[in-house]
Protein backbone atom coordinates (compact mmCIF):
# COMPACT_ATOMS: atom_id res chain seq x y z
CA UNK A 1 0.00 0.00 0.00
CA UNK A 2 1.32 3.40 -0.95
CA UNK A 3 2.42 5.49 2.03
CA UNK A 4 1.22 9.10 2.30
CA UNK A 5 3.76 11.56 1.03
CA UNK A 6 5.54 13.95 3.40
CA UNK A 7 3.54 16.80 1.90
CA UNK A 8 0.18 15.07 2.48
CA UNK A 9 1.12 14.17 6.06
CA UNK A 10 2.13 17.77 6.73
CA UNK A 11 -1.09 19.05 5.22
CA UNK A 12 -3.10 16.66 7.37
CA UNK A 13 -1.21 17.85 10.44
CA UNK A 14 -1.93 21.46 9.57
CA UNK A 15 -5.58 20.60 8.98
CA UNK A 16 -5.88 18.84 12.35
CA UNK A 17 -4.16 21.75 14.12
CA UNK A 18 -6.44 24.17 12.32
CA UNK A 19 -9.55 22.34 13.49
CA UNK A 20 -8.16 22.17 17.02
CA UNK A 21 -7.44 25.90 17.08
CA UNK A 22 -10.85 26.63 15.63
CA UNK A 23 -12.50 24.42 18.24
CA UNK A 24 -10.70 26.27 21.01
CA UNK A 25 -11.52 29.64 19.53
CA UNK A 26 -15.28 29.06 19.34
CA UNK A 27 -15.87 28.99 23.12
CA UNK A 28 -13.53 31.97 23.53
CA UNK A 29 -15.53 33.91 20.95
CA UNK A 30 -18.78 32.96 22.64
CA UNK A 31 -17.41 34.05 26.03
CA UNK A 32 -16.36 37.39 24.57
CA UNK A 33 -19.75 37.89 22.92
CA UNK A 34 -21.58 37.01 26.14
CA UNK A 35 -19.64 39.63 28.09
CA UNK A 36 -20.55 42.54 25.80
CA UNK A 37 -23.14 45.17 26.55
CA UNK A 38 -26.29 45.35 24.43
CA UNK A 39 -29.53 47.28 24.75
CA UNK A 40 -33.28 46.80 24.61
CA UNK A 41 -35.85 49.40 23.60
CA UNK A 42 -39.48 50.01 24.63
CA UNK A 43 -40.27 52.76 22.14
CA UNK A 44 -39.30 55.52 24.58
CA UNK A 45 -36.25 54.39 26.55
CA UNK A 46 -33.17 52.23 26.18
CA UNK A 47 -32.16 49.72 28.84
CA UNK A 48 -28.71 48.13 29.31
CA UNK A 49 -28.51 44.37 28.88
CA UNK A 50 -25.38 42.69 30.26
CA UNK A 51 -26.02 39.05 31.24
CA UNK A 52 -22.43 38.46 32.33
CA UNK A 53 -22.20 41.53 34.58
CA UNK A 54 -22.24 40.54 38.27
CA UNK A 55 -21.70 43.16 40.93
CA UNK A 56 -23.07 41.47 44.07
CA UNK A 57 -19.84 39.57 44.51
CA UNK A 58 -16.53 39.75 46.34
CA UNK A 59 -16.06 42.35 49.07
CA UNK A 60 -19.43 43.95 48.31
CA UNK A 61 -21.24 40.68 48.92
CA UNK A 62 -19.17 39.95 52.03
CA UNK A 63 -20.14 43.29 53.56
CA UNK A 64 -23.81 42.70 52.83
CA UNK A 65 -23.85 39.20 54.30
CA UNK A 66 -21.49 39.58 57.23
CA UNK A 67 -22.63 42.89 58.67
CA UNK A 68 -26.13 43.39 57.23
CA UNK A 69 -24.66 46.53 55.65
CA UNK A 70 -26.50 48.60 53.04
CA UNK A 71 -24.63 48.94 49.77
CA UNK A 72 -25.29 51.81 47.35
CA UNK A 73 -24.64 51.62 43.60
CA UNK A 74 -24.61 54.55 41.20
CA UNK A 75 -25.06 54.06 37.45
CA UNK A 76 -24.52 56.30 34.47
CA UNK A 77 -25.78 55.71 30.92
CA UNK A 78 -24.34 57.72 28.05
CA UNK A 79 -25.40 57.83 24.38
CA UNK A 80 -23.07 59.15 21.70
CA UNK A 81 -22.73 59.15 17.92
CA UNK A 82 -18.95 59.33 17.60
CA UNK A 83 -16.10 57.76 19.55
CA UNK A 84 -14.68 60.51 21.72
CA UNK A 85 -17.48 62.87 20.73
CA UNK A 86 -19.71 64.86 23.02
CA UNK A 87 -22.44 62.84 24.76
CA UNK A 88 -25.82 63.01 23.09
CA UNK A 89 -27.65 62.19 26.31
CA UNK A 90 -26.85 60.99 29.83
CA UNK A 91 -28.91 59.48 32.63
CA UNK A 92 -28.02 58.23 36.07
CA UNK A 93 -29.63 56.24 38.86
CA UNK A 94 -28.99 55.27 42.46
CA UNK A 95 -29.69 51.74 43.73
CA UNK A 96 -29.70 50.74 47.39
CA UNK A 97 -29.14 47.04 48.09
CA UNK A 98 -29.67 45.31 51.43
CA UNK A 99 -29.55 41.69 52.54
CA UNK A 100 -31.77 39.73 54.93
CA UNK A 101 -29.62 37.33 56.93
CA UNK A 102 -32.66 35.31 58.03
CA UNK A 103 -34.24 34.94 54.61
CA UNK A 104 -30.91 34.95 52.71
CA UNK A 105 -32.51 37.23 50.14
CA UNK A 106 -31.78 40.68 48.75
CA UNK A 107 -33.84 43.84 48.65
CA UNK A 108 -33.19 46.53 46.05
CA UNK A 109 -34.64 50.02 46.02
CA UNK A 110 -34.49 53.28 44.09
CA UNK A 111 -34.95 56.12 46.59
CA UNK A 112 -36.39 59.53 45.83
CA UNK A 113 -39.62 60.92 44.43
CA UNK A 114 -40.08 57.97 42.04
CA UNK A 115 -39.20 55.35 44.65
CA UNK A 116 -39.43 51.72 43.59
CA UNK A 117 -38.33 48.57 45.37
CA UNK A 118 -38.36 44.78 45.23
CA UNK A 119 -37.47 42.25 47.91
CA UNK A 120 -37.04 38.51 48.33
CA UNK A 121 -34.58 38.34 45.42
CA UNK A 122 -31.57 36.17 44.72
CA UNK A 123 -28.29 37.93 43.90
CA UNK A 124 -28.80 37.38 40.16
CA UNK A 125 -32.40 38.61 40.30
CA UNK A 126 -31.34 41.72 42.25
CA UNK A 127 -28.67 42.51 39.64
CA UNK A 128 -31.20 42.04 36.83
CA UNK A 129 -33.71 44.31 38.59
CA UNK A 130 -31.15 47.11 38.81
CA UNK A 131 -30.32 46.93 35.11
CA UNK A 132 -34.00 46.77 34.17
CA UNK A 133 -34.56 49.99 36.12
CA UNK A 134 -31.63 51.85 34.57
CA UNK A 135 -33.11 53.73 31.61
CA UNK A 136 -32.14 56.50 29.24
CA UNK A 137 -34.41 58.36 26.83
CA UNK A 138 -33.95 57.60 23.13
CA UNK A 139 -35.87 60.71 22.01
CA UNK A 140 -32.72 62.42 20.68
CA UNK A 141 -31.62 59.49 18.56
CA UNK A 142 -32.19 59.44 14.82
CA UNK A 143 -33.63 56.03 13.81
CA UNK A 144 -31.28 55.63 10.85
CA UNK A 145 -28.08 56.81 12.55
CA UNK A 146 -25.75 54.37 14.37
CA UNK A 147 -24.92 55.13 17.99
CA UNK A 148 -23.25 53.61 21.00
CA UNK A 149 -24.28 53.33 24.62
CA UNK A 150 -21.90 53.29 27.58
CA UNK A 151 -22.93 51.87 30.96
CA UNK A 152 -20.95 52.66 34.10
CA UNK A 153 -21.69 51.19 37.50
CA UNK A 154 -19.86 51.56 40.77
CA UNK A 155 -20.47 50.95 44.43
CA UNK A 156 -20.24 53.91 46.76
CA UNK A 157 -19.91 54.10 50.51
CA UNK A 158 -22.79 56.04 52.03
CA UNK A 159 -20.53 58.49 53.96
CA UNK A 160 -18.83 59.41 50.66
CA UNK A 161 -22.12 59.64 48.76
CA UNK A 162 -24.21 61.66 51.23
CA UNK A 163 -22.57 65.08 50.62
CA UNK A 164 -23.08 64.64 46.87
CA UNK A 165 -26.79 63.78 46.93
CA UNK A 166 -29.32 66.54 47.56
CA UNK A 167 -33.08 66.56 47.89
CA UNK A 168 -33.47 66.44 44.09
CA UNK A 169 -31.14 63.48 43.65
CA UNK A 170 -27.70 63.24 42.09
CA UNK A 171 -26.62 66.26 40.07
CA UNK A 172 -24.41 66.12 36.99
CA UNK A 173 -21.59 67.74 38.94
CA UNK A 174 -21.91 65.07 41.61
CA UNK A 175 -21.83 62.32 38.98
CA UNK A 176 -18.59 63.71 37.56
CA UNK A 177 -17.12 63.73 41.06
CA UNK A 178 -18.27 60.16 41.77
CA UNK A 179 -16.99 58.57 38.55
CA UNK A 180 -13.73 60.52 38.50
CA UNK A 181 -12.70 59.09 41.85
CA UNK A 182 -10.43 56.10 42.01
CA UNK A 183 -12.37 53.14 43.46
CA UNK A 184 -11.48 52.36 47.05
CA UNK A 185 -10.50 48.96 48.38
CA UNK A 186 -13.32 46.48 47.90
CA UNK A 187 -15.44 48.84 45.81
CA UNK A 188 -17.02 47.71 42.55
CA UNK A 189 -16.43 49.73 39.37
CA UNK A 190 -17.24 48.56 35.86
CA UNK A 191 -17.60 50.31 32.49
CA UNK A 192 -19.18 48.55 29.50
CA UNK A 193 -19.85 49.80 26.00
CA UNK A 194 -22.00 48.48 23.17
CA UNK A 195 -21.02 47.99 19.55
CA UNK A 196 -22.67 50.32 17.04
CA UNK A 197 -26.45 50.11 17.35
CA UNK A 198 -29.50 51.29 15.42
CA UNK A 199 -32.92 51.78 16.99
CA UNK A 200 -34.88 49.70 14.41
CA UNK A 201 -32.62 46.70 15.04
CA UNK A 202 -32.98 46.58 18.83
CA UNK A 203 -35.21 44.04 20.63
CA UNK A 204 -38.48 45.72 21.52
CA UNK A 205 -39.91 45.51 25.02
CA UNK A 206 -43.57 45.78 25.95
CA UNK A 207 -45.44 46.14 29.21
CA UNK A 208 -43.07 48.66 30.80
CA UNK A 209 -44.34 51.95 32.19
CA UNK A 210 -42.92 54.84 30.18
CA UNK A 211 -40.03 56.58 31.95
CA UNK A 212 -37.88 59.34 30.65
CA UNK A 213 -34.21 58.90 31.44
Secondary structure, 3 states (H helix, E strand, C coil): CCCCCHHHHHHHHHHHHHHHHHHHHHHHHHHHHHCCCEEEECCCEEEEECCCCCCCCHHHHHHHHHHCCCEEEEEEEEEECCCCCCCCEEEEEEEEEEEECCCCEEEEEECCCCCEEEEEECHHHHHHHHHHCCEEECCCCCCCCCEEEEEEEEEECHHHHHCCEECCEECHHHHHHHHHCCCCCCCCEEEEECCCECHHHCEECCCCCCCCC
